[in-house]
Amino acid sequence: TIFNDFSARDLQANEFAIGMGPTKSKDFAYGIGPWITTIDEFSDLNAIKMSVRVNGETWGEGDTSEMLWTPEELIAYVSIGDHIQPGDVIGS
């Protein structure tokens, strides 16, 4: 699926440089869709291809073998101080 966290990346670099964290660069909203694929539809979770296209032009490509953290590690981290419930979406 497509997950867009609506970050203002141009502001984010300036905020992190002065130690503020994501303040003006995040409005804590996101868009998701238009389709969601469930995990059972993949035979190999370490080779899921991804690409970013804007108006038909490819801006980035990769696959899940390049991920720094496993889904299990992400869930463990998010669950520190937050209650995770079925149906929650964790973007990475």
Buried (B, 14 or more C-beta within 10 A) or exposed (E): EEEEBEEBEEBBEEBEEEEEEBEEBBEEEEEEEEEEEEEEEEEEEEEBEEEEEEEEEEEEEEEBEEBEEEEEEBEEEBEEEEEEEEEEEEEE
